[in-house]
């Protein structure tokens, strides 16, 4: 089952100035696709276009899951400084129509899993960067969406929090969620992603699983890191 279908002919920040072109892919239920590319390649523009944040876009983005819900985990946490951690959960629950019982059960579980239960009534302005990133992860996992769009999730996370994040993402894939993950951490991406989109200069230059990427770069024994550099050199 396809949960996300993307057909971007072109998109950008200004009219007639296209940053990305011909970005076509699908994400299936339970699939994790890695969006890989150097700085300035068009990864962030692709993510923003998928999320509907750019006006200058020709094409279509279809969320096709049973609930048509998406959770976005940005590289830089976006939080309301006047709301406590628990109030953030209550707001997310209200927006996504979680009943109070489900909110309490899932919220308590997530706070405990990420070691944040003792700061539930604190304001996020007092949190470290890593703690703020944990809040973004908690909010995303709280709503159990059909699709996760994740942008550089490992920035600011310690090894323990990273392991918890990867375990929970795998659990969500088992539930049927699809994942589009943009990252520079290629060794981790190679281990966790089912397939890849390699983007350079605003276009997809290779896509598929690792064996398909290796074939496209003509080197069946190379790592994702080496394939990436060979294709963009």
C-alpha positions as CSV (number, residue, x, y, z in Angstrom):
1,X,0.0,0.0,0.0
2,X,1.3,3.4,-1.0
3,X,1.1,6.0,1.8
4,X,2.9,8.9,0.0
5,X,3.1,9.7,-3.7
6,X,5.2,12.6,-4.9
7,X,5.2,13.9,-8.4
8,X,7.1,17.3,-8.4
9,X,7.7,18.7,-11.9
10,X,9.5,21.7,-10.4
11,X,9.5,23.8,-7.2
12,X,11.3,26.7,-5.7
13,X,11.1,29.8,-3.6
14,X,10.6,32.4,-6.3
15,X,8.5,32.3,-9.5
16,X,10.4,31.0,-12.5
17,X,13.4,30.0,-10.3
18,X,13.3,26.3,-9.9
19,X,15.4,24.7,-7.2
20,X,14.2,21.1,-7.8
21,X,12.9,19.4,-10.9
22,X,11.4,16.0,-11.7
23,X,11.3,14.6,-8.2
24,X,9.1,11.5,-8.4
25,X,8.9,8.8,-5.8
26,X,6.5,6.8,-3.6
27,X,6.7,5.7,0.0
28,X,4.9,2.4,0.8
29,X,3.5,1.3,4.2
30,X,6.3,0.1,6.4
31,X,9.0,1.5,4.1
32,X,11.8,3.8,5.1
33,X,13.3,5.9,2.3
34,X,16.5,7.8,2.8
35,X,16.8,11.2,1.1
36,X,20.5,11.7,0.5
37,X,22.4,14.6,-1.0
38,X,25.1,17.3,-0.3
39,X,24.3,20.7,1.1
40,X,22.4,22.8,-1.5
41,X,21.3,19.7,-3.4
42,X,17.6,20.3,-2.9
43,X,16.9,18.0,0.0
44,X,15.4,20.7,2.2
45,X,13.4,22.1,-0.7
46,X,12.0,18.6,-1.4
47,X,11.0,18.2,2.2
48,X,9.3,21.6,2.3
49,X,7.5,20.8,-1.0
50,X,6.2,17.5,0.4
51,X,4.9,19.3,3.4
52,X,3.1,21.9,1.3
53,X,5.3,24.8,2.6
54,X,6.2,26.2,-0.9
55,X,3.8,28.2,-3.0
56,X,6.0,27.9,-6.2
57,X,5.4,24.3,-7.0
58,X,4.0,22.4,-10.0
59,X,3.1,18.8,-9.4
60,X,1.2,16.9,-6.7
61,X,1.9,15.4,-3.4
62,X,-0.6,12.8,-2.2
63,X,-0.9,11.4,1.3
64,X,-2.8,8.1,0.7
65,X,-2.7,6.4,4.1
66,X,-5.9,5.4,5.9
67,X,-5.8,8.6,8.2
68,X,-3.9,10.9,5.7
69,X,-1.8,12.1,8.7
70,X,1.8,13.2,8.5
71,X,4.3,14.0,11.4
72,X,7.2,16.3,10.6
73,X,10.4,16.1,12.7
74,X,12.5,19.1,11.7
75,X,16.2,19.5,12.2
76,X,15.7,22.6,14.4
77,X,13.0,22.1,17.1
78,X,9.9,24.3,16.8
79,X,8.2,24.8,20.2
80,X,5.9,27.2,21.9
81,X,7.9,28.9,24.6
82,X,4.8,29.7,26.7
83,X,3.6,26.1,26.8
84,X,4.9,23.4,29.1
85,X,6.0,20.0,27.7
86,X,2.7,18.4,28.7
87,X,0.8,21.2,27.2
88,X,2.5,20.6,23.9
89,X,1.3,17.0,24.1
90,X,-2.2,18.2,24.9
91,X,-2.2,20.6,21.9
92,X,-1.0,17.9,19.5
93,X,-3.6,15.5,20.9
94,X,-6.4,18.1,20.3
95,X,-5.2,18.9,16.8
96,X,-5.2,15.2,15.9
97,X,-8.3,14.3,17.8
98,X,-6.8,11.9,20.4
99,X,-9.2,11.1,23.2
100,X,-8.0,12.1,26.7
101,X,-7.4,8.5,27.7
102,X,-5.3,7.7,24.7
103,X,-3.3,10.9,25.1
104,X,-2.6,10.1,28.8
105,X,-1.5,6.5,28.1
106,X,0.7,7.3,25.1
107,X,2.0,10.5,26.6
108,X,3.1,8.9,29.8
109,X,4.7,6.0,27.9
110,X,6.7,8.4,25.6
111,X,7.8,10.7,28.4
112,X,9.1,7.7,30.4
113,X,10.8,6.1,27.4
114,X,12.7,9.3,26.7
115,X,13.4,10.1,30.3
116,X,11.4,13.3,30.3
117,X,8.7,12.5,32.8
118,X,10.2,14.7,35.5
119,X,10.1,17.8,33.3
120,X,6.6,17.4,31.9
121,X,5.5,20.7,33.5
122,X,8.6,22.7,32.6
123,X,8.8,25.2,29.7
124,X,10.9,24.1,26.7
125,X,13.0,27.3,26.9
126,X,14.8,25.8,29.8
127,X,15.7,22.6,27.9
128,X,18.9,21.7,26.2
129,X,19.0,21.2,22.4
130,X,18.9,17.5,22.9
131,X,15.9,17.7,25.2
132,X,14.1,20.0,22.8
133,X,14.7,17.4,20.0
134,X,13.3,14.7,22.2
135,X,10.1,16.8,22.6
136,X,9.8,16.9,18.8
137,X,10.2,13.1,18.6
138,X,7.6,12.6,21.4
139,X,5.1,14.8,19.6
140,X,5.6,12.9,16.3
141,X,5.3,9.4,17.9
142,X,2.3,10.5,20.0
143,X,0.0,10.9,17.0
144,X,1.0,7.6,15.2
145,X,0.7,9.1,11.6
146,X,0.6,7.3,8.3
147,X,3.8,9.1,7.2
148,X,6.9,10.5,9.1
149,X,8.9,13.2,7.3
150,X,12.2,13.4,9.2
151,X,14.9,16.0,8.6
152,X,18.4,15.3,10.1
153,X,17.0,13.7,13.3
154,X,20.3,12.8,14.9
155,X,21.5,16.3,15.5
156,X,21.6,17.0,19.2
157,X,20.6,13.4,20.2
158,X,22.9,11.4,22.5
159,X,23.6,7.7,21.6
160,X,20.9,6.5,24.0
161,X,18.2,8.8,22.6
162,X,19.3,7.9,19.1
163,X,18.8,4.2,19.9
164,X,15.4,4.8,21.3
165,X,14.4,6.9,18.3
166,X,15.5,4.1,15.8
167,X,13.7,1.4,17.8
168,X,10.5,3.4,17.9
169,X,10.7,4.2,14.2
170,X,11.1,0.5,13.5
171,X,8.0,-0.1,15.6
172,X,6.1,2.5,13.7
173,X,7.2,0.8,10.4
174,X,5.8,-2.5,11.8
175,X,2.5,-0.7,12.4
176,X,2.5,0.3,8.8
177,X,3.8,3.9,8.8
178,X,6.0,5.0,5.9
179,X,9.1,7.2,6.5
180,X,11.0,9.8,4.4
181,X,14.2,10.5,6.2
182,X,16.7,13.2,5.1
183,X,20.2,12.7,6.7
184,X,23.9,13.2,6.2
185,X,24.7,10.2,8.4
186,X,25.3,7.8,5.6
187,X,26.6,4.8,7.6
188,X,23.4,4.9,9.7
189,X,21.2,5.4,6.7
190,X,22.8,2.4,4.9
191,X,21.8,0.2,7.9
192,X,18.3,1.4,8.5
193,X,16.8,2.5,5.1
194,X,15.0,0.2,2.7
195,X,15.8,2.4,-0.3
196,X,17.4,5.7,-1.1
197,X,16.9,8.8,-3.2
198,X,20.2,10.4,-4.1
199,X,19.7,14.1,-5.0
200,X,22.1,16.5,-6.5
201,X,21.6,19.9,-8.2
202,X,17.9,19.7,-7.6
203,X,17.3,16.3,-9.3
204,X,17.3,12.6,-8.4
205,X,20.5,11.1,-9.8
206,X,19.9,7.6,-8.4
207,X,17.3,5.7,-6.5
208,X,16.5,2.2,-5.2
209,X,17.9,-0.1,-2.6
210,X,21.7,-0.4,-2.0
211,X,22.2,-3.0,-4.6
212,X,20.4,-0.9,-7.2
213,X,22.4,2.2,-6.2
214,X,25.6,0.1,-6.6
215,X,24.6,-1.0,-10.1
216,X,23.8,2.6,-11.1
217,X,27.3,3.7,-10.0
218,X,28.9,0.7,-11.7
219,X,30.5,-0.6,-8.5
220,X,28.7,-3.6,-6.8
221,X,30.9,-3.6,-3.7
222,X,30.9,0.0,-2.7
223,X,29.2,1.4,0.5
224,X,26.5,3.9,0.2
225,X,29.0,6.6,1.3
226,X,31.3,5.7,-1.6
227,X,28.5,5.4,-4.1
228,X,27.2,8.8,-3.0
229,X,30.6,10.4,-3.6
230,X,31.2,8.6,-6.9
231,X,27.8,9.8,-8.3
232,X,28.2,13.4,-7.2
233,X,31.9,14.0,-8.1
